[in-house]
């Protein structure tokens, strides 16, 4: 898997959310809002993973599952969660990574991007950027297991979910344009 695949997937999820939203003139069923909320996390995750690998100059033809000790030391990121890898001498080494792609927790990516993206005013990526409180609530509440939750959509409605997707669009565009 190449890091540019994350940019492609982020765009695919963004386009899907916008397409789904465009199908509804009135109310949107709660289960549809939940699916849009769920996909929004993968939009942010995809664009952030892409930004990390691009910003820290990962070879675009190299699989991100490969271990690069310099990259991991600089970013604190590794693909696999167990923290154990084989080095070029086939010895098992502990990577020392703090963050892992396989955990799907995009808040960890925000921590990596905080310094490189300071002053960009990109919502959620630049900690100093202003973000709508409802959107922030939904982004903060996102977890991969969101797809398994049922019941009330944490008090958010169509308008707020639309703001969330508009924010995802802004994050995507501004990150892609800035690197």
Buried (B, 14 or more C-beta within 10 A) or exposed (E): EBBBEBBEBBBBBBEBBBEBBEEEEEEBEBEBBBBBBBBBBBBBBBBBBBBBBBBBEBEEEEEBEEBBBEBBEEBBBBBBEEBEBEEEEEEEEEBEBBBBBEEBBBBBBBBBBEEBBBEBEBBBBBEEBEBBEBBBBBBEBBBBEBEEBEEEBBEBEBEBBBBBBBBBBBBBEBBBEBB
